[in-house]
Amino acid sequence: TEVRMPLTYGTGPLGEALGAMSLGATPRAAPASSAAVLAAGAVGAKMLSMETGFRSHTCGDLRLADVESTVSLCGWVQQSRDMNHFAFVDLRDRYGITQCVFHNEATEEATALYEGAKKLGREWVVQIIGKVVERSNKNKQRATGEIEVIVTEMNVLNESLTPPFLIQDETDAGELKRMEYRYLDIRRAPLQQALLLRNRITRVVRDHLSSRGFVEIETPVLIKSTPEGARDFVVPSRMNPGQFYALPQSPQTFKQLLMVGGMDRYFQIVKCFRDEELRADRQPEFTQIDCEMSFVKQDDVMNTFEAMVRNLFENEVGHSFPPMQRMPWSQAMDEYGIDKPDLRFDMRLHEITAQVKGKDFKLFDEAEYVCALACPEAGGWASKKVKDLEKTVMSDVIGASGLVWAKVKSLKAGAVDIDCSAKKFFDADALQGWVDACGASEGDLICCFWGPRLKTQTAAGKFRHWMGQELGLRDKGYCALWVVDFPLLEFDDEENRYVAMHHPFTSCKPEDIHLMETDPGKVRANAYDMVINGVEVGGGSIRIHDKDMQSKVFALLGFTPEAAKEQFGFLLGAFEYGAPPHGGLAFGLDRMCTLIGGGLSIRDYIAFPKNNQGRDVMINAPSAITSAQQEELSIAINIKSAAS
């Protein structure tokens, strides 16, 4: 499958190297000049550092300045077109696409090359050698569109089956098929650009933190299982029959122990694992930018990592964040109904509980809390669209009890017109009160929610984000803030006990310590989350570094002293040997990449992701293990039926 013809080489390192190459059966070696270039320190020279034994340039390298040069390129056949007198082959690699021309001339060698080009299929891997010329019909959509390569030699390095989908930006396959053939999907430019973005982000993070005294330290992957938080992935131990490791949900306790060990500043770009229900922004295994610092207070940590995020966005998207707002959790819930508000648009929640009671409208009269928000320019929606909105509000997407709406048709003096789904109970003056409370304008749609305060706020907050997306208010720009002063604990009705809102190692506000025994639900955490565009990109806290305080928190969470010692005795013991005040946080790398890259799913920024059922359909994992493996691990499989 190899087609060659003799070449006349030019002068200079490239010509000399090509001229010295054998015309034997093996693919031609590329010029050996890049080593000299690198040795001279010219790493930034035009793609010369990409030179290898197979190629002199990449498929995205050549420009008009390279005209008359003899070059060697390697890559995949994007497409091949036979024009009778000549054939065009678009050769693609990670760096771009170059058009290669095979002339059907009246020579044996040219005819052989032309016939060889006609046989090329999509995704065949080839090496070509030829001369760079200026294109007469230039392609302004392509970086190499001003030149083409007249091929004088071709080597087929590997053939390919016909791919199951088109390897191009706009492909013809769904996500499931693309995940099954992920190694082919990665050849497409959008996936490659996503992975390159991820690489750039991790490099910026490493450079930024290393320059500020942080040390990158690895922590164990096989650790002890703990009952708090999400489900663990567990790993049976062959050497310790009947016992199991867990894969870490985060390196939390280890990074605290590194502070006890005196490392002062730690970071790690680390894999974490959680066995939880999946969605577009969750994977069973994900990557954190994990950090910890000693002798710090909350402002120290927040200022350090606000600078890092500002650096990331300036480098990647050219956006400069102003100093980030610090919003108490209570304000976020009262005004936005969510602890990760998107501040690129307004649509705030407004409590109208007092003004809607006493109108014989049972839903509002019996509710603990009623709130309303004005959706801009949605008052003109047709009846069917509003009915569909009511269904969405009561679905799992929002989870509200229902929706009461008011269309603000006119606010002109003497011609006020406000329609309402509960107009039987609320007169014009009452509805004007809703308009005033929400700051609504003509053409707005006022939406009201009712029920228990926190549950209703949460539903209204989900609705606000959903409606913002529907109205096109969440498409552009960036807005970042810190949400602070979270509750330390939240009450779990099912378990009838308090659980940690973040994790059990979070310290409380010093001024709230006295409430821990009398009113633990009102204790505020020394915790902070960074939110960008309604996405929690990172969060952390100042940790407990005192054994007695940690034991007190464990007791509030329902741990007996024996259980606390069994689960966390190593940490409590470490605190008896001079633990420094410390704190930190972790950023979700996958989410950060998705946000900066403008993607819809974190799967697009992970090389080999799992699907929504937690399966890797490319390698068919998870899978069963043999009976011999089960016996060796001292385990037996007992699959529960759906009914049980």
Secondary structure, DSSP 4 states (H G I P E B T S, - for coil): --B-------SHHHHHHHHHS--SSSPPPPPS-HHHHHHTT-TTSSSGGG--SS-SS-TTT--GGGTT-EEEEEEEEEEEEE-SSEEEEEEEETTEEEEEEEE--SSHHHHHHHHHHHH--TT-EEEEEEEEEE-SS--TTSTTTTEEEEEEEEEEEE--PPPSS--SSS-SS-HHHHHHTHHHHTTSHHHHHHHHHHHHHHHHHHHHHHTTT-EE----SSB---SSSSBPPEEE-SSSTT-EEE--S--HHHHHHHHHTT--EEEEEEEEE-B----TT--SEEEEEEEEEES--HHHHHHHHHHHHHHHHHHHT---PPSPEEEEHHHHHHHHSSSS--TTS----EE-HHHHTTSS-HHHHT-SEEEEEEETT-TT--HHHHHHHHHHHHSTTT--S--EEEEEEE--TT--EEEETTTTT--HHHHHHHHHHHT--TT-EEEEEEESHHHHHHHHHHHHHHHHHHTT-SSS---EEEEE--BSEEEETTTTEEEESS-TTBPBPGGGTTHHHH-GGGPBBSEEEEEETTEEEEEEEEBP--HHHHHHHHHHTT--HHHHHHHHHHHHHHGGGTPPPEEEEEEEHHHHHHHHHT-S-GGGGSSS---TTS-BTTTTBS----HHHHHHHT----PPPS--
